[in-house]
Amino acid sequence: MTTALAVLFSTGFGGMERYAIEQAREMAKRGHKIIFISKKGTPTAQALRAETGFEKVELAAMKYIDVGAMISIRSLIKQAGVTLVHAHHSADLGLIAPGMWGIENVRLLFSNYMQVPAPKKDLYHRMEYGKVWKILVASEELKQNAEENLPIAPGKVEVLPYGLDLGRFNPAGAQTGWLREKFDLRDDQPVIGVISRLDPLKGQMEMIRAMPRILGKHPNAVLALVGGETPELEGQYLGALKAETVRMGVADSVIFAGETNDTASYLAGFTVYVLPSRSETFSLGCLEAMAMGKAIVGTDAGGTPEMLGYGEYGLLAKPDSPESLAEKTLALLDDEKLRARIGGKARVTAMSKYDRNVIMERLSGIYEG
């Protein structure tokens, strides 16, 4: 089995960070020796402390130019006999690649969760990506984007979708009343749910602005915003969102639920799940909602249309448009049969394409090379 070094210095904590930890956990269960390096003082480092199946290391790493971090990565590779380094964030490649220079027989695997916004084919990026053995992406759109914009050889990009625990994300065993009890909601109140970090790009502001029109037809509906602020906006954006609920006259109909690691419990109580992001490459939260058989509204941008079968198992709204988000959400709130049909198709798709056991076995094979 492989001795692998997982690296993630991200300061946020969302789907990418949760999934990177889950991958490490699953690879350790399959017999690989895992060492996970994170940035000291981050939510990722804090979450990793609860993990017992693999070794954890915390570094006070800085982006791009941190000779100390490069040396630490290099030392770990050599001392632990690492044969594969698994990077989960593009910004970390600038520390990993120099740390690997001159070391033979170590593969660099990069999971790319984000679209590359512009070509990166200058000398610096050619040196950085020249160390990459394989890039894993979650969708065909991300594969095309990476091949067009990164300085990589043909055939280095492989599609490996997210994998979900379909036993945990299972509507048959869901406690639908939990959310209503926690927030004192009546049984007849429709709950519109968004699970994402609080960030202007994630569309919570647009959903708040969509609520007056939604409440016009469903006056007892509630919008539940689940997630904490993006670290760079801590202490700023939550206040702005709350102020907007007051300005729009919907403060009594919006719940700020905070962060959670138990997204299945929240999803169980949602009537409709909304992914209002201005652009999303591949949303773990949306995939979890699909597995829970939820009727979904997503924006017609980025990788979301591909995830939702281009409208087959999720309605598509215009990005950055409260009016369109309200229209599509109302279409689902108004039609119980439509919700059931779309949610059923979403669940079947999740079961057939995103079973965690299948995906993790594939990843284990990639680790073994």
DRENMIVEX-413960 format. One record per residue (C-alpha): residue in one letter; z, x, y. Coordinates in steps of 0.001 Angstrom, whole numbers, plus 500000, padded with zeros to 6 digits. Layout:
// DRENMIVEX-413960
+------+--------+--------+--------+
: resn :     up :   east :  north :
+------+--------+--------+--------+
:    A :      Z :      X :      Y :
...
+------+--------+--------+--------+
***
This chain:
// DRENMIVEX-413960
+------+--------+--------+--------+
: resn :     up :   east :  north :
+------+--------+--------+--------+
:    M : 500000 : 500000 : 500000 :
:    T : 499499 : 500955 : 503630 :
:    T : 501995 : 502380 : 506105 :
:    A : 501057 : 500607 : 509332 :
:    L : 502182 : 500982 : 512930 :
:    A : 501939 : 497728 : 514898 :
:    V : 501874 : 498193 : 518689 :
:    L : 502438 : 495511 : 521332 :
:    F : 503739 : 496392 : 524801 :
:    S : 502998 : 492971 : 526328 :
:    T : 505614 : 491680 : 528777 :
:    G : 504871 : 488008 : 528122 :
:    F : 505742 : 485866 : 525134 :
:    G : 503232 : 483305 : 523961 :
:    G : 500882 : 482702 : 521084 :
:    M : 499650 : 486308 : 520914 :
:    E : 503133 : 487773 : 520698 :
:    R : 504408 : 485194 : 518199 :
:    Y : 501382 : 485705 : 515979 :
:    A : 501590 : 489513 : 516072 :
:    I : 505182 : 489308 : 514826 :
:    E : 504170 : 486815 : 512146 :
:    Q : 501411 : 489136 : 510953 :
:    A : 503870 : 492030 : 510675 :
:    R : 506265 : 489827 : 508718 :
:    E : 503534 : 488710 : 506320 :
:    M : 502158 : 492215 : 505790 :
:    A : 505673 : 493459 : 504981 :
:    K : 506055 : 490656 : 502417 :
:    R : 502838 : 491849 : 500783 :
:    G : 504235 : 495335 : 500266 :
:    H : 502937 : 497211 : 503308 :
:    K : 505399 : 499392 : 505184 :
:    I : 505441 : 498152 : 508785 :
:    I : 506794 : 499837 : 511903 :
:    F : 506537 : 497676 : 515028 :
:    I : 506652 : 499276 : 518496 :
:    S : 507326 : 497038 : 521502 :
:    K : 508184 : 497538 : 525152 :
:    K : 511891 : 497791 : 525806 :
:    G : 513428 : 494815 : 527614 :
:    T : 510597 : 492362 : 526874 :
:    P : 510828 : 488999 : 525093 :
:    T : 508811 : 490525 : 522247 :
:    A : 511394 : 493269 : 521759 :
:    Q : 514161 : 490674 : 521834 :
:    A : 512394 : 488462 : 519284 :
:    L : 511806 : 491440 : 516985 :
:    R : 515524 : 492161 : 516736 :
:    A : 515906 : 489127 : 514480 :
:    E : 513333 : 490499 : 512027 :
:    T : 514758 : 492251 : 508969 :
:    G : 511682 : 492935 : 506831 :
:    F : 510321 : 495904 : 508751 :
:    E : 511291 : 498737 : 511097 :
:    K : 511339 : 498206 : 514885 :
:    V : 511070 : 500722 : 517711 :
:    E : 511428 : 500031 : 521449 :
:    L : 509835 : 502236 : 524110 :
:    A : 510042 : 502027 : 527907 :
:    A : 506250 : 502320 : 528001 :
:    M : 504092 : 502008 : 531099 :
:    K : 500462 : 500890 : 531091 :
:    Y : 497544 : 503312 : 530768 :
:    I : 499120 : 506637 : 531751 :
:    D : 502410 : 507372 : 530023 :
:    V : 502434 : 510756 : 528327 :
:    G : 505892 : 510122 : 526884 :
:    A : 504711 : 506955 : 525142 :
:    M : 501613 : 508747 : 523833 :
:    I : 503788 : 511509 : 522386 :
:    S : 506172 : 508981 : 520815 :
:    I : 503276 : 507130 : 519171 :
:    R : 501826 : 510396 : 517899 :
:    S : 505188 : 511519 : 516499 :
:    L : 505727 : 508236 : 514678 :
:    I : 502272 : 508397 : 513120 :
:    K : 502855 : 511908 : 511817 :
:    Q : 506492 : 511586 : 510775 :
:    A : 506129 : 508219 : 508995 :
:    G : 502826 : 509036 : 507327 :
:    V : 501077 : 506152 : 509092 :
:    T : 497542 : 505509 : 507848 :
:    L : 496724 : 502464 : 510012 :
:    V : 497615 : 501597 : 513611 :
:    H : 497312 : 497910 : 514529 :
:    A : 496984 : 497263 : 518270 :
:    H : 497379 : 493717 : 519608 :
:    H : 496638 : 494186 : 523318 :
:    S : 493696 : 495960 : 524944 :
:    A : 495896 : 497543 : 527605 :
:    D : 497782 : 499398 : 524850 :
:    L : 494664 : 501168 : 523578 :
:    G : 494921 : 503547 : 526541 :
:    L : 498215 : 504816 : 525112 :
:    I : 497325 : 504641 : 521427 :
:    A : 493927 : 506366 : 521433 :
:    P : 495119 : 509597 : 523146 :
:    G : 498151 : 509629 : 520845 :
:    M : 495801 : 509637 : 517844 :
:    W : 493477 : 512412 : 519020 :
:    G : 493106 : 515130 : 516427 :
:    I : 494929 : 513198 : 513678 :
:    E : 492716 : 512695 : 510657 :
:    N : 492629 : 509794 : 508180 :
:    V : 494354 : 507231 : 510435 :
:    R : 492455 : 504021 : 511192 :
:    L : 492862 : 502105 : 514452 :
:    L : 492627 : 498338 : 514022 :
:    F : 492483 : 496173 : 517156 :
:    S : 493104 : 492417 : 517218 :
:    N : 491332 : 491121 : 520322 :
:    Y : 492726 : 487734 : 521378 :
:    M : 491032 : 487552 : 524772 :
:    Q : 487513 : 487385 : 526148 :
:    V : 486260 : 490594 : 527746 :
:    P : 485348 : 489452 : 531281 :
:    A : 482823 : 492218 : 532021 :
:    P : 481145 : 495147 : 530253 :
:    K : 483441 : 498088 : 529484 :
:    K : 480933 : 500791 : 528620 :
:    D : 481927 : 503554 : 531027 :
:    L : 483020 : 506986 : 529786 :
:    Y : 486733 : 506094 : 529726 :
:    H : 486229 : 503013 : 527572 :
:    R : 483742 : 504794 : 525310 :
:    M : 486437 : 507383 : 524584 :
:    E : 489090 : 504689 : 524111 :
:    Y : 487078 : 502408 : 521829 :
:    G : 485540 : 505379 : 520052 :
:    K : 488816 : 505625 : 518097 :
:    V : 488671 : 501967 : 516986 :
:    W : 487784 : 501503 : 513321 :
:    K : 487555 : 497688 : 513348 :
:    I : 488073 : 494824 : 515817 :
:    L : 489388 : 491475 : 514598 :
:    V : 488625 : 488314 : 516589 :
:    A : 489503 : 484665 : 515974 :
:    S : 486135 : 483013 : 516601 :
:    E : 482385 : 483526 : 516646 :
:    E : 482390 : 483247 : 520449 :
:    L : 484885 : 486113 : 520724 :
:    K : 482796 : 488154 : 518286 :
:    Q : 479692 : 487731 : 520419 :
:    N : 481656 : 488494 : 523572 :
:    A : 483093 : 491709 : 522110 :
:    E : 479751 : 492924 : 520792 :
:    E : 478128 : 492351 : 524186 :
:    N : 480819 : 493924 : 526356 :
:    L : 482579 : 496650 : 524380 :
:    P : 481210 : 500127 : 523531 :
:    I : 481335 : 499612 : 519783 :
:    A : 478949 : 500175 : 516892 :
:    P : 477305 : 497140 : 515239 :
:    G : 479319 : 495715 : 512390 :
:    K : 482731 : 496766 : 513698 :
:    V : 483735 : 493242 : 514786 :
:    E : 485005 : 490840 : 512127 :
:    V : 486032 : 487196 : 512542 :
:    L : 489503 : 486553 : 511137 :
:    P : 490844 : 483165 : 512298 :
:    Y : 494497 : 482530 : 513003 :
:    G : 496496 : 481506 : 509949 :
:    L : 499101 : 478747 : 509990 :
:    D : 501964 : 477803 : 507711 :
:    L : 500575 : 474392 : 506768 :
:    G : 503854 : 473462 : 505126 :
:    R : 505720 : 473898 : 508386 :
:    F : 502991 : 472311 : 510513 :
:    N : 502717 : 469175 : 508424 :
:    P : 502805 : 465667 : 509906 :
:    A : 504101 : 464257 : 506617 :
:    G : 507445 : 466026 : 507034 :
:    A : 507709 : 465762 : 510822 :
:    Q : 510815 : 464460 : 512586 :
:    T : 509045 : 462399 : 515232 :
:    G : 512251 : 461039 : 516759 :
:    W : 513734 : 464440 : 517563 :
:    L : 511949 : 464864 : 520895 :
:    R : 512814 : 461357 : 522053 :
:    E : 516476 : 461816 : 521194 :
:    K : 516669 : 465170 : 522964 :
:    F : 515177 : 463859 : 526209 :
:    D : 516432 : 460258 : 525920 :
:    L : 512963 : 458714 : 525642 :
:    R : 512308 : 455183 : 524416 :
:    D : 510301 : 454598 : 521237 :
:    D : 507513 : 452879 : 523186 :
:    Q : 506982 : 455752 : 525658 :
:    P : 503731 : 457720 : 525140 :
:    V : 504405 : 461456 : 525278 :
:    I : 501631 : 463739 : 526547 :
:    G : 502454 : 467298 : 525530 :
:    V : 501381 : 470730 : 526760 :
:    I : 502727 : 473847 : 525016 :
:    S : 501932 : 477037 : 526897 :
:    R : 503498 : 479558 : 529221 :
:    L : 503732 : 478251 : 532785 :
:    D : 500820 : 479906 : 534565 :
:    P : 498109 : 478747 : 537009 :
:    L : 495426 : 479545 : 534410 :
:    K : 497054 : 477277 : 531826 :
:    G : 496443 : 474054 : 533742 :
:    Q : 499920 : 472539 : 534036 :
:    M : 499316 : 471889 : 537739 :
:    E : 496136 : 469927 : 536950 :
:    M : 498011 : 467812 : 534377 :
:    I : 500697 : 466969 : 536914 :
:    R : 497948 : 465891 : 539320 :
:    A : 496402 : 463776 : 536541 :
:    M : 499624 : 461844 : 535990 :
:    P : 499319 : 459238 : 538809 :
:    R : 496105 : 457906 : 537267 :
:    I : 497607 : 457970 : 533764 :
:    L : 500758 : 456185 : 534951 :
:    G : 498571 : 453557 : 536592 :
:    K : 497644 : 452298 : 533087 :
:    H : 500664 : 453543 : 531132 :
:    P : 503605 : 453437 : 533557 :
:    N : 506148 : 454556 : 530971 :
:    A : 504179 : 457641 : 529832 :
:    V : 505842 : 461047 : 529985 :
:    L : 504314 : 464508 : 530414 :
:    A : 506274 : 467184 : 528494 :
:    L : 505578 : 470765 : 529620 :
:    V : 506894 : 473184 : 526985 :
:    G : 507047 : 476890 : 527793 :
:    G : 508554 : 479427 : 530149 :
:    E : 507045 : 481154 : 533146 :
:    T : 504649 : 484073 : 532817 :
:    P : 506920 : 487097 : 533490 :
:    E : 504934 : 488163 : 536568 :
:    L : 505564 : 484696 : 538064 :
:    E : 509194 : 484349 : 537042 :
:    G : 511184 : 482431 : 539609 :
:    Q : 508027 : 481259 : 541395 :
:    Y : 505701 : 479016 : 539419 :
:    L : 508231 : 476654 : 537858 :
:    G : 509414 : 475793 : 541358 :
:    A : 505850 : 475200 : 542495 :
:    L : 505210 : 472849 : 539565 :
:    K : 508406 : 470910 : 540207 :
:    A : 507519 : 470609 : 543888 :
:    E : 504115 : 469201 : 542903 :
:    T : 505734 : 466517 : 540733 :
:    V : 507666 : 465390 : 543814 :
:    R : 504589 : 465515 : 546043 :
:    M : 502587 : 463466 : 543545 :
:    G : 505438 : 460984 : 543061 :
:    V : 505713 : 461649 : 539296 :
:    A : 508942 : 463685 : 539088 :
:    D : 510621 : 461058 : 536887 :
:    S : 507721 : 461181 : 534426 :
:    V : 507515 : 464958 : 533878 :
:    I : 509831 : 466916 : 531577 :
:    F : 510151 : 470701 : 531816 :
:    A : 511301 : 471463 : 528288 :
:    G : 511568 : 475269 : 528537 :
:    E : 510672 : 477841 : 525889 :
:    T : 510886 : 477237 : 522155 :
:    N : 510061 : 478960 : 518885 :
:    D : 510075 : 475606 : 517089 :
:    T : 506794 : 474178 : 518340 :
:    A : 506406 : 471949 : 515269 :
:    S : 509414 : 469857 : 516310 :
:    Y : 507926 : 469232 : 519752 :
:    L : 504449 : 468508 : 518426 :
:    A : 505809 : 465910 : 516037 :
:    G : 506901 : 463734 : 518954 :
:    F : 503686 : 464006 : 521013 :
:    T : 501343 : 461047 : 521249 :
:    V : 498573 : 463255 : 522674 :
:    Y : 498385 : 467044 : 522889 :
:    V : 496547 : 468494 : 525897 :
:    L : 495193 : 472015 : 526338 :
:    P : 494319 : 471957 : 530072 :
:    S : 493625 : 475699 : 530478 :
:    R : 490872 : 476719 : 532879 :
:    S : 489548 : 478923 : 530089 :
:    E : 491064 : 479687 : 526694 :
:    T : 489694 : 482056 : 524083 :
:    F : 491505 : 480731 : 521030 :
:    S : 494747 : 478785 : 521421 :
:    L : 497439 : 479054 : 518759 :
:    G : 499165 : 476014 : 520281 :
:    C : 495986 : 473973 : 519917 :
:    L : 495605 : 475089 : 516318 :
:    E : 499207 : 474058 : 515607 :
:    A : 498488 : 470645 : 517131 :
:    M : 495417 : 470325 : 514899 :
:    A : 497506 : 471124 : 511826 :
:    M : 499998 : 468435 : 512894 :
:    G : 497163 : 465905 : 513014 :
:    K : 497457 : 465308 : 516741 :
:    A : 494845 : 463721 : 518949 :
:    I : 493857 : 466516 : 521324 :
:    V : 492299 : 466846 : 524757 :
:    G : 490994 : 470322 : 525572 :
:    T : 488892 : 471743 : 528364 :
:    D : 485184 : 472399 : 527902 :
:    A : 485513 : 476138 : 528548 :
:    G : 485952 : 479389 : 526638 :
:    G : 486658 : 479052 : 522925 :
:    T : 488205 : 475574 : 523052 :
:    P : 484960 : 473630 : 522374 :
:    E : 484388 : 475725 : 519240 :
:    M : 487973 : 475090 : 518108 :
:    L : 487570 : 471329 : 518559 :
:    G : 484217 : 471094 : 516822 :
:    Y : 482462 : 470565 : 520152 :
:    G : 484162 : 467184 : 520497 :
:    E : 484292 : 466141 : 516844 :
:    Y : 488071 : 466514 : 516450 :
:    G : 489214 : 466686 : 520057 :
:    L : 487999 : 465272 : 523370 :
:    L : 486664 : 467742 : 525945 :
:    A : 487512 : 467447 : 529644 :
:    K : 486079 : 469347 : 532570 :
:    P : 488191 : 472436 : 533374 :
:    D : 490226 : 472459 : 536584 :
:    S : 489712 : 468686 : 536950 :
:    P : 492735 : 466330 : 537049 :
:    E : 490339 : 463384 : 537101 :
:    S : 488602 : 464426 : 533875 :
:    L : 491894 : 465308 : 532167 :
:    A : 493253 : 461863 : 533077 :
:    E : 490093 : 460135 : 531834 :
:    K : 490127 : 461826 : 528415 :
:    T : 493883 : 461440 : 527985 :
:    L : 493641 : 457729 : 528784 :
:    A : 490825 : 457342 : 526271 :
:    L : 493241 : 458468 : 523560 :
:    L : 496284 : 456595 : 524858 :
:    D : 494239 : 453383 : 525009 :
:    D : 492866 : 453594 : 521463 :
:    E : 495222 : 454094 : 518538 :
:    K : 492362 : 454124 : 516017 :
:    L : 490575 : 456869 : 517961 :
:    R : 493768 : 458930 : 518000 :
:    A : 494154 : 458530 : 514239 :
:    R : 490512 : 459401 : 513536 :
:    I : 490455 : 462513 : 515726 :
:    G : 493883 : 463669 : 514540 :
:    G : 492880 : 463203 : 510901 :
:    K : 489742 : 465294 : 511321 :
:    A : 491742 : 467985 : 513127 :
:    R : 494262 : 468174 : 510262 :
:    V : 491526 : 468440 : 507616 :
:    T : 489842 : 471229 : 509593 :
:    A : 493087 : 473159 : 509961 :
:    M : 493768 : 472879 : 506228 :
:    S : 490288 : 474044 : 505243 :
:    K : 489858 : 476930 : 507711 :
:    Y : 493285 : 478182 : 508830 :
:    D : 495564 : 478320 : 505794 :
:    R : 497944 : 481210 : 506470 :
:    N : 498065 : 482410 : 502857 :
:    V : 494286 : 482799 : 502736 :
:    I : 494074 : 484489 : 506145 :
:    M : 496964 : 486861 : 505463 :
:    E : 495498 : 487913 : 502121 :
:    R : 492317 : 488819 : 503967 :
:    L : 494318 : 490799 : 506534 :
:    S : 496188 : 492597 : 503749 :
:    G : 492839 : 493611 : 502276 :
:    I : 491772 : 494959 : 505673 :
:    Y : 495028 : 496946 : 505874 :
:    E : 494155 : 498501 : 502526 :
:    G : 490716 : 499357 : 503865 :
+------+--------+--------+--------+
***
